[in-house]
Amino acid sequence: MKMVEEDVKSEIEIYEEPLHTRDTDKIVKDEIGRNENSMQTQDVDTNFGKEVADTMEFYHTKHQVRHIGDKLYQCNRSGKKSLISHLRPHTGDKPYQCSKCDICFTKKSNFISHQITHTGEKQYQCSQCDKAFAQRKTLKIHMKTHTGEKPYHCSQCAKAFSKKSILIEHIRTHTGEKPFQCIQCNKAFRLQNHLIRHQRTHTGEKPYQCSICDKAFTLKFNLITHQKTHSGEKPYKCSQCDKAFSINCNLKFHTRSHNRKFHTRSHKGEKPYQCHQCKKAFGEKRDLICHQRTHTGEKPYHCTKCVKTFTRKGILRKHLRTHTGEKPYQCNQCHKAFGEKYELICHQRTHTGEKPYQCSQCDKAFSHGCNLITHTRTHTGEKPYQCHQCNKAFTHKSNLKKHQRTHNRDKPQ
């Protein structure tokens, strides 16, 4: 009987799915059939009934394990108690392959869920709003946004979360754990998707491509934001004024202008964020962070087209246009295009005749702020551009350059 149980156990262990999803009766019948053939050959029939009864009792015991929660089979690598499907992350085995995109999966359930992404089918619809989902579990998670349910509580602070995975990620902010490490530069991250984003800085991969202008992006969010430049969509509207924005973070930044705490800083000149090295102060924390890079020399934003690096992401974005030749800001009156938004604003004043920069000492007004600064020097007598060879000074940088040619004998033909 011991040999029969061992044979049956070894047969059960090769099944990925739980026993109740398999044809249990067929397995039992096959076992009985093997015993019957053995009996006919060896002419042993006295203990057959007992062996069949013991085999049936073994299956009954196996079924009862599901009710008591006991887990008999333990992984010798991670200590997890599960079936053979758990071992696949260790072995790298992915037996379920999608026939449409060749992506492979370790679990059949994940494979089935993935196939729905090709069909676009979303059969689970929210009863409270118009949203629909491909998976029932995703709908259950979404419903918590309506009920406000947050069953997963952090043991170290008062925060609660609707998903267990978000709680696990949050706990790392307390522990400082960064389990996802880049194999190329050893930089570590709290979240796996942060590692994936980072790795694209090494590979140069840009998987998200615009269907209108073929521009590609490393992040899906950047693609969605970019597509709004084609549609002109500005879904984020300020509740206190008529302004609207294409990006939510720009709306949040704008909302501070209505907030008394932030708004009064612009009038009072309040700058609560001070650099501890040079004592320079700033009204916004993000400006202080960028400023501190001038001391550390840190330039975390790398150009993928050349070797240049930058302290700010916005400066990198502007620089990339020198490679692509992109000019996304177009005048709606003459269709002239510009690489920078401020250039478009200045250009539009040639159509409107607007001159917002007025001299405080005379009646002259200017469309550009730099022109006002240059004009003011005619009143103050300031000449900031000085020749290092003869100490002669000038109000305009262009005049200094002309003067320097007289020293270098570099006169234009």
Buried (B, 14 or more C-beta within 10 A) or exposed (E): EEEBBEEBEEEBEEBBEEBEEEEBEEBBEEBBEEBEEEBEEEEEEEEBEEBBEBBEEBBEEBEEEEEEEEEEEEBEEEEEEEBBBBBBBEEEEBEBEBEEEEEBBBBEEBBEBBBBEEEEEBEBEBEEEEEBBBBEEBBEBBBBEEEEEBEBEBEEEEEBBBEEEBBEBBBBEEEEEBEBEBEEEEBBBBEEEBBBEBBBBEEEEBEBEBEEEEBBBBBEEBBEBBBBBEEEEBEBEBEEEEBBBBBEEBBEBBBBEEEEEBEEBEEEEEBEBEBEEEEBBBBBEEBBEBBBBEEEEEBEBBBBEEEBBBBBEEBBEEBBBEEEEBBBBEBEEEEBBBBEEEBBEBBBBEEEEEBEBEBEEEEBBBBBEEBBEBBBBEEEEEBEBEBEEEEBBBBEEEBBEEBBEEEEEEEEE
